[in-house]
Amino acid sequence: MFSEILKIIPRIEGRDLASVERSLNSRFKSVAKKFGGGLLSAIKGGGIAGLAIGLIDKVLNPLQAVQEAIDKSLNKGDDLATYAKQFQTTAGSLAKLQAFGQATGLDPEGVRLLLGKFQAAVAQAAADPSKPTSVSAFVGKKDTAESFFEFIQSMQKLTAVQQSLVQQEVFGEKQILKASEFLNANFKELDKTFKAIGVPTADAMSQAAQWLGQQSDNRDILRAAKEQNDLVKKSKLIGDSTIAGLNAADNLDLNQENKNLAKFDSLQQISINNQKLMNLAVNAFLEIAPLLAQALPKLVGVADTVQKNLPDIKGSRAVRGMQGKDN
């Protein structure tokens, strides 16, 4: 193609190509030697320290993740045990009820909120036995979770209007969205599904929550003791020189802050000018943006055409001529 247009066929003699190759090899060796020396110096200097820090970070990150998993498990077990006592039920029954909630899109906090309102309604009914309510049948039953479970199942047998009235009485308002889906869920079918996929039993959950709750209490006791001991240790380490050092550092910060404040006008003007320059650059780009939007598809089309015809271009006489006879 080039020969037809320019009447020139580029060629490089073998001896010239060999000379160029020797020159390039020599330069590459020099660069490689300098680069290798610099790399070795970096490793001998801060490189080893950086590598060590990187390795430590790789080790500590999983340990930190494990620590977070331990804390999460202890907190979850402790919460189950604590709320179970509040609702006079077992941790397993509460966990099961919360699992039903999660299966229908209601988080554990939402389940406990409904459970708490139900417990309060039962307490009010117990305080005034002469006034019949929707939860009067559950007065005297100790396990609030089981009573709540029975209440939901009995409420599902009512008409939509009756359900609305009962919810208004017990919860203070008609439940909507995820709470409504939870209250109308088929718990028997959910329980069958849980058993089929191997969800732990309520007894197993109670034992796990009780154990984790105990370990959480141990952790809290040790933390409290550690903080008390640390307070005494630090009282012996923090002296007049410590406070003087902190005060000196604060004074340095304040002095620098005052110097910056004294030059506020200059700093502000620099900031304004920088923002003006940035705005000019943005506006200039916005001016040419329509032209770029028109040109880019054409450039993409050219690049696509070149890509498609690349095998033909590589095999053309012009490219072969540029490569020389030795290739």
C-alpha positions as CSV (number, residue, x, y, z in Angstrom):
1,M,0.0,0.0,0.0
2,F,2.8,2.4,1.0
3,S,4.8,1.5,-2.2
4,E,2.0,2.4,-4.5
5,I,1.4,5.8,-2.8
6,L,4.9,6.9,-1.9
7,K,6.9,4.8,-4.3
8,I,9.1,3.9,-1.3
9,I,9.8,0.4,0.0
10,P,11.4,0.6,3.5
11,R,14.2,-1.9,4.0
12,I,16.8,-2.3,6.7
13,E,20.0,-4.1,5.9
14,G,21.0,-7.1,8.1
15,R,24.2,-5.6,9.3
16,D,22.4,-2.3,10.3
17,L,19.7,-4.3,12.1
18,A,22.4,-6.2,14.0
19,S,24.1,-2.9,15.0
20,V,20.8,-1.6,16.3
21,E,20.2,-4.8,18.2
22,R,23.6,-4.6,19.9
23,S,23.0,-1.0,20.9
24,L,19.6,-1.7,22.3
25,N,20.9,-4.8,24.2
26,S,23.7,-2.7,25.7
27,R,21.2,0.0,26.8
28,F,18.8,-2.5,28.2
29,K,21.5,-4.2,30.2
30,S,22.5,-0.8,31.7
31,V,18.9,0.0,32.6
32,A,18.4,-3.4,34.1
33,K,21.5,-3.2,36.2
34,K,20.5,0.2,37.5
35,F,16.9,-0.9,38.1
36,G,18.1,-4.1,39.9
37,G,20.5,-2.1,42.1
38,G,17.7,0.4,43.0
39,L,15.4,-2.5,43.8
40,L,18.0,-4.2,46.0
41,S,18.6,-0.9,47.8
42,A,14.8,-0.5,48.4
43,I,14.6,-4.0,49.8
44,K,17.6,-3.5,52.0
45,G,16.2,-0.2,53.2
46,G,12.5,0.2,53.7
47,G,11.5,-2.7,51.4
48,I,12.0,-5.3,54.0
49,A,10.1,-3.3,56.6
50,G,7.3,-2.8,54.1
51,L,7.3,-6.5,53.3
52,A,7.2,-7.3,57.0
53,I,4.3,-4.9,57.6
54,G,2.5,-6.4,54.6
55,L,2.9,-10.0,56.0
56,I,1.8,-8.9,59.5
57,D,-1.2,-7.2,58.0
58,K,-2.1,-10.4,56.1
59,V,-1.9,-12.3,59.4
60,L,-3.7,-9.8,61.5
61,N,-6.6,-9.2,59.1
62,P,-7.9,-12.8,59.5
63,L,-7.4,-12.6,63.3
64,Q,-9.4,-9.4,63.4
65,A,-12.2,-11.1,61.4
66,V,-12.1,-14.0,63.9
67,Q,-12.3,-11.5,66.8
68,E,-15.3,-9.8,65.2
69,A,-17.0,-13.2,64.7
70,I,-16.4,-14.1,68.3
71,D,-17.8,-10.8,69.6
72,K,-20.8,-11.1,67.2
73,S,-21.6,-14.7,68.5
74,L,-21.2,-13.7,72.2
75,N,-23.4,-10.7,71.7
76,K,-26.1,-12.7,69.9
77,G,-26.1,-15.4,72.5
78,D,-26.2,-12.9,75.3
79,D,-29.1,-11.0,73.6
80,L,-31.1,-14.2,73.2
81,A,-30.5,-15.2,76.8
82,T,-31.3,-11.7,78.1
83,Y,-34.5,-11.2,76.0
84,A,-35.6,-14.7,76.9
85,K,-35.6,-13.8,80.6
86,Q,-37.5,-10.6,79.8
87,F,-40.2,-12.5,77.9
88,Q,-40.2,-15.4,80.4
89,T,-39.4,-17.9,77.7
90,T,-36.5,-20.1,76.6
91,A,-33.8,-18.7,74.3
92,G,-34.6,-21.5,71.9
93,S,-38.3,-20.5,71.6
94,L,-37.3,-16.9,71.1
95,A,-34.7,-17.8,68.5
96,K,-37.3,-19.9,66.7
97,L,-39.8,-17.1,66.7
98,Q,-37.2,-14.6,65.4
99,A,-36.2,-17.1,62.7
100,F,-39.9,-17.2,61.6
101,G,-39.7,-13.4,61.4
102,Q,-36.5,-13.4,59.3
103,A,-38.0,-16.0,57.0
104,T,-40.9,-13.5,56.3
105,G,-38.7,-10.4,56.1
106,L,-39.1,-9.1,59.7
107,D,-35.9,-8.6,61.6
108,P,-35.4,-9.8,65.2
109,E,-35.9,-6.3,66.6
110,G,-39.3,-6.1,64.9
111,V,-40.3,-9.5,66.3
112,R,-39.3,-8.5,69.8
113,L,-41.2,-5.2,69.4
114,L,-44.4,-7.1,68.6
115,L,-43.7,-9.6,71.4
116,G,-43.2,-6.7,73.9
117,K,-46.5,-5.1,73.0
118,F,-48.3,-8.5,73.3
119,Q,-46.7,-8.9,76.8
120,A,-47.8,-5.5,77.8
121,A,-51.4,-6.2,76.6
122,V,-51.5,-9.4,78.6
123,A,-50.2,-7.5,81.7
124,Q,-53.0,-5.0,81.3
125,A,-55.6,-7.8,80.9
126,A,-54.3,-9.4,84.1
127,A,-54.6,-6.1,86.0
128,D,-58.3,-5.8,85.1
129,P,-59.8,-9.2,84.8
130,S,-63.3,-7.8,84.6
131,K,-62.6,-6.3,81.2
132,P,-62.5,-9.0,78.5
133,T,-59.8,-8.4,75.8
134,S,-58.3,-10.2,72.8
135,V,-55.5,-11.6,75.0
136,S,-57.5,-12.4,78.2
137,A,-57.1,-16.2,77.4
138,F,-53.3,-15.9,77.8
139,V,-53.3,-14.3,81.3
140,G,-51.5,-16.6,83.7
141,K,-49.4,-18.3,81.0
142,K,-45.7,-17.9,81.9
143,D,-44.1,-18.4,78.5
144,T,-44.7,-15.3,76.5
145,A,-43.2,-16.6,73.3
146,E,-45.4,-19.7,73.3
147,S,-48.5,-17.6,74.1
148,F,-47.7,-15.1,71.4
149,F,-47.3,-18.0,68.9
150,E,-50.7,-19.3,69.9
151,F,-52.2,-15.8,69.7
152,I,-51.0,-15.4,66.1
153,Q,-52.4,-18.7,65.0
154,S,-55.8,-18.0,66.6
155,M,-55.8,-14.5,65.1
156,Q,-55.2,-15.9,61.6
157,K,-58.6,-17.7,61.8
158,L,-60.4,-14.3,62.1
159,T,-61.8,-12.2,59.2
160,A,-59.7,-9.3,57.9
161,V,-61.9,-6.8,59.7
162,Q,-61.6,-8.7,63.0
163,Q,-57.8,-9.1,62.6
164,S,-57.6,-5.3,62.1
165,L,-59.5,-4.7,65.3
166,V,-57.4,-7.2,67.3
167,Q,-54.1,-5.7,66.0
168,Q,-55.3,-2.2,66.9
169,E,-56.2,-3.3,70.4
170,V,-53.0,-5.3,71.1
171,F,-50.3,-3.5,69.1
172,G,-51.9,0.0,69.0
173,E,-52.3,0.0,65.2
174,K,-52.9,-2.2,62.3
175,Q,-49.7,-4.0,61.2
176,I,-48.6,-3.5,57.6
177,L,-45.8,-4.6,55.3
178,K,-43.3,-7.1,56.8
179,A,-45.0,-7.2,60.2
180,S,-48.3,-8.1,58.6
181,E,-46.6,-10.8,56.5
182,F,-45.1,-12.2,59.7
183,L,-48.4,-12.3,61.5
184,N,-50.1,-14.0,58.6
185,A,-47.3,-16.6,57.9
186,N,-47.9,-20.3,57.9
187,F,-45.6,-21.2,60.8
188,K,-46.3,-24.9,60.6
189,E,-45.0,-25.0,57.0
190,L,-42.0,-22.8,57.9
191,D,-41.2,-25.2,60.8
192,K,-41.3,-28.2,58.4
193,T,-39.0,-26.3,56.0
194,F,-36.6,-25.5,58.8
195,K,-36.5,-29.2,59.9
196,A,-36.0,-30.3,56.3
197,I,-32.9,-28.1,55.8
198,G,-31.4,-29.0,59.1
199,V,-32.1,-25.9,61.3
200,P,-31.2,-26.7,64.9
201,T,-33.9,-27.5,67.4
202,A,-35.2,-25.0,70.0
203,D,-33.4,-27.0,72.7
204,A,-30.1,-26.9,70.8
205,M,-30.5,-23.1,70.4
206,S,-31.3,-22.7,74.1
207,Q,-28.1,-24.6,75.1
208,A,-26.0,-22.6,72.6
209,A,-27.4,-19.3,73.7
210,Q,-27.0,-20.2,77.4
211,W,-23.4,-21.1,76.9
212,L,-22.6,-18.0,74.8
213,G,-24.4,-15.8,77.3
214,Q,-22.2,-17.2,80.1
215,Q,-19.1,-16.6,78.0
216,S,-20.3,-13.1,77.3
217,D,-20.7,-12.4,81.0
218,N,-17.2,-13.8,81.6
219,R,-15.9,-11.4,78.9
220,D,-17.7,-8.4,80.5
221,I,-16.3,-9.3,84.0
222,L,-12.8,-9.6,82.7
223,R,-13.1,-6.3,80.8
224,A,-14.4,-4.5,83.9
225,A,-11.5,-5.9,85.9
226,K,-9.0,-4.9,83.2
227,E,-10.3,-1.4,83.1
228,Q,-10.0,-1.0,86.9
229,N,-6.5,-2.4,86.9
230,D,-5.5,-0.2,84.0
231,L,-6.8,2.9,85.7
232,V,-4.5,2.3,88.6
233,K,-1.5,1.6,86.3
234,K,-2.0,4.7,84.2
235,S,-2.4,6.8,87.4
236,K,1.2,5.9,88.2
237,L,2.5,6.6,84.7
238,I,0.9,9.9,84.0
239,G,2.8,12.7,85.8
240,D,3.6,16.4,85.6
241,S,6.0,15.9,82.6
242,T,3.2,14.0,80.7
243,I,0.8,16.9,81.1
244,A,3.6,19.4,80.3
245,G,4.4,17.5,77.1
246,L,0.7,17.5,76.0
247,N,0.5,21.2,76.7
248,A,3.6,21.9,74.7
249,A,2.2,19.9,71.7
250,D,-1.1,21.8,72.0
251,N,0.7,25.1,72.0
252,L,2.6,24.2,68.8
253,D,-0.7,23.3,67.2
254,L,-2.3,26.6,68.3
255,N,0.7,28.6,67.1
256,Q,0.5,27.0,63.7
257,E,-3.3,27.6,63.7
258,N,-2.8,31.3,64.4
259,K,-0.2,31.6,61.7
260,N,-2.6,30.1,59.2
261,L,-5.3,32.4,60.5
262,A,-3.1,35.4,60.0
263,K,-2.6,34.5,56.4
264,F,-6.2,33.5,55.9
265,D,-6.9,36.1,53.2
266,S,-4.0,34.9,51.1
267,L,-4.9,31.3,51.5
268,Q,-8.5,32.0,50.7
269,Q,-7.5,34.0,47.6
270,I,-5.4,31.0,46.4
271,S,-8.3,28.7,47.0
272,I,-10.7,30.9,45.1
273,N,-8.2,31.2,42.2
274,N,-7.7,27.5,42.1
275,Q,-11.5,27.0,42.0
276,K,-11.8,29.6,39.2
277,L,-9.2,27.7,37.2
278,M,-11.0,24.4,37.8
279,N,-14.3,26.0,36.7
280,L,-12.6,27.3,33.5
281,A,-11.3,23.9,32.7
282,V,-14.6,22.3,33.3
283,N,-16.4,24.9,31.2
284,A,-13.9,24.5,28.4
285,F,-14.4,20.8,28.4
286,L,-18.2,21.2,28.4
287,E,-17.8,23.5,25.3
288,I,-16.0,20.8,23.3
289,A,-18.0,17.9,24.8
290,P,-20.6,18.0,21.9
291,L,-17.8,17.8,19.4
292,L,-16.2,14.9,21.2
293,A,-19.5,13.2,21.4
294,Q,-19.8,13.4,17.6
295,A,-16.2,12.4,16.9
296,L,-15.8,9.5,19.3
297,P,-18.2,7.1,17.5
298,K,-16.2,7.8,14.3
299,L,-12.9,7.1,16.1
300,V,-14.4,3.9,17.6
301,G,-15.5,2.9,14.1
302,V,-11.9,3.4,12.7
303,A,-10.4,1.5,15.6
304,D,-12.9,-1.3,15.0
305,T,-12.1,-1.4,11.3
306,V,-8.3,-1.6,12.0
307,Q,-8.9,-4.4,14.5
308,K,-10.9,-6.4,12.1
309,N,-8.4,-5.9,9.3
310,L,-5.3,-6.5,11.5
311,P,-4.4,-9.9,10.0
312,D,-4.4,-8.4,6.5
313,I,-2.3,-5.4,7.6
314,K,0.3,-7.7,9.2
315,G,0.6,-9.6,6.0
316,S,0.8,-6.6,3.7
317,R,3.9,-6.0,1.5
318,A,4.5,-2.7,3.3
319,V,4.8,-4.3,6.7
320,R,6.9,-7.2,5.3
321,G,9.2,-4.6,3.8
322,M,9.6,-2.8,7.1
323,Q,10.6,-6.0,8.8
324,G,13.5,-6.7,6.4
325,K,14.9,-9.9,4.9
326,D,16.4,-11.3,8.1
327,N,12.8,-11.8,9.5
